[in-house]
Structure formats: structure tokens, C-alpha cells
């Protein structure tokens, strides 16, 4: 289980002077490139962890999804057989 967290300077975590992107619901079109880079980073993590044959990328979005860290980040899960549906 690896977390992928955007760097502050990339503009994803800072929308305005003091407002942070907490959930994916706050993302705007202008965040498209960095969101794509986050997914690409998940692929790089999977490669380095040796799990390219199967991994899951998760964003817990809001209290009903058990979001407990309030800034946008990805979870990269793999290395074992997963079941569906999750949760």
C-alpha cells in the first residue's frame, strides 16, 4: 500500500491563497494535467513495486468513503489477489 501525494508547488493542493483541494469533487478542468500526472505516478509506483500485473488505485472521497486524511491523494494497492466489490 503506497500513497501518492501531489507536491504543493504543482498547484493541485493549493487552489487559492489558503484553500486546499480536499476531495476530487473540488477539482476543476484546470487540474486535469496534474490529475493525469498523479495517475501516471501510480503506474510508476506499481512498476517499482513489481505489481504491474495487477493493482488498484483508490481515492477515498469524503466521509462516506472513509476519507480520513483531508487532502487529495491516491492509494496504490497490489501484491495480492483483490476481491470485488471492495469494502
C-alpha positions in Angstrom: 0.0 0.0 0.0 1.6 3.2 -1.2 0.3 6.8 -1.0 0.8 9.2 -3.9 0.6 12.8 -2.7 0.9 15.8 -5.0 3.6 18.3 -4.2 2.3 21.7 -3.0 4.1 23.5 -5.9 2.2 21.5 -8.5 -0.9 23.6 -7.9 -3.2 20.7 -7.1 -3.2 21.2 -3.3 -3.4 24.9 -3.4 -6.5 26.3 -5.2 -6.3 29.8 -3.8 -4.1 31.5 -1.3 -5.2 29.3 1.6 -7.7 26.8 0.2 -6.6 23.2 -0.3 -8.1 20.6 -2.6 -9.5 18.2 -0.1 -11.7 15.9 -2.4 -11.8 15.1 -6.1 -15.2 16.9 -6.2 -13.3 20.2 -5.8 -11.1 19.5 -8.9 -11.6 21.8 -11.9 -10.7 21.4 -15.6 -7.5 23.3 -14.9 -6.4 20.4 -12.6 -6.6 17.9 -15.5 -2.9 17.7 -16.2 -1.8 17.2 -12.6 -4.5 14.7 -12.0 -3.2 12.8 -15.0 0.3 13.0 -13.6 -0.9 11.5 -10.3 -2.3 8.5 -12.2 0.9 8.2 -14.1 2.8 8.3 -10.8 0.6 5.4 -9.6 1.8 3.4 -12.6 5.4 4.2 -11.8 4.9 3.1 -8.2 3.3 -0.2 -9.4 6.3 -0.8 -11.7 8.8 -0.2 -8.9 6.8 -2.4 -6.5 6.6 -5.2 -9.1 2.8 -5.2 -9.3 2.2 -4.1 -12.8 0.3 -7.3 -13.5 -2.5 -6.1 -11.2 -3.0 -3.2 -8.8 -5.8 -0.9 -7.7 -5.8 2.9 -7.5 -8.1 4.4 -4.9 -9.3 7.9 -3.9 -11.3 8.0 -0.7 -13.6 10.9 -1.4 -15.5 12.3 1.6 -16.7 10.8 4.9 -19.0 8.2 3.4 -15.9 6.8 1.6 -13.9 6.7 4.8 -11.6 9.6 3.8 -9.6 10.3 7.0 -6.8 12.5 5.6 -8.2 15.7 4.2 -6.1 16.4 1.1 -6.3 14.7 -2.2 -4.1 11.7 -2.6 -4.1 8.2 -4.2 -3.7 4.8 -2.7 -1.9 2.2 -4.8 -2.8 -1.3 -3.7 -1.5 -4.6 -5.0 0.7 -7.6 -4.5 -2.3 -9.8 -3.5 -5.5 -11.1 -5.1 -8.2 -8.5 -4.5 -11.9 -9.1 -4.4 -14.8 -7.2 -6.0 -16.8 -5.4 -4.8 -14.4 -3.7 -2.4 -15.4 -2.6 1.1 
